[in-house]
Amino acid sequence: MTTLDSHFFEQQVQNVGNLDAVVIKDIHNFPTIHSVVLPKLVISIVTRGTAQWTYDHSELNVKTNDIIILPARHIFGGLKQSDDYCTTLIILGDKLLEDLRLTSYNYNLQQYHVSPITSLRDESIASISQVITLMETILNQTEPELTHKHEALCGLLNIFFEFLNTFKSEDNQPANNASRGLIIYNKFMDLLAEHYAREHKVNFYAERLCLTPKYMSKLINDATGYGANTWIDQYILAKAKLLLISRKDLSVQTISQILGFPEQASFTRFFRNLAGISPRDFRNENMR
């Protein structure tokens, strides 16, 4: 099995820039116990066992034959897992996703933000596994270099999501119709991912969405159970934890600057209020 620590995962994400996609098999500890913000879209296929995750502020219970579409910029963490838990990850590059526009996947993208889990039968998983094996073959083919590797991966991803949507329908798992609040929430999260390091106030995001701060917060709260301020705080906290664990070359002061805090003391207060521990102590507890 593969142990997925923060350094290894960060390296795999960087590799996506050159490879279009990365497939990692037999992982037993994804997601890790600490919440992270995934920078790329990740597909997780649970091949064995069960686990309990956090998805934003909700809990997900996943099991064998579940496929979980993890949109970029959302907050994920692990709560617990069975001893035999194992999953396969596919990390997709931005260019590959961009070239999948107007496909069945993009047409149904909203459903995966709202309901990321698809539970499949053995025969359905077997068909999708064949597609993943072909993706691995294409990604690993170096001699000779495939002339149309990117196009071949796009085609296989189209097949993957066509299978997924078809099997979801056959297994009577209709897509959820996203409420206005969920649509606003997803747009808000996209803006937050782009501006979190400079903008920590609700007013900025409400203005970008042409809504009043009060109304935007109400829509988000009605849809998710948490207001916009909570999401901003939790997003910044998740980013802070990721930097503290994966970038030990950065001082706490530098991290506070990266996250848009005027001074280290205000970052420390923020972190302690939400995490119950100082950033320095959190890092020390997670040193390898």
Disulfide bonds with the S-S distance in Angstrom:
none
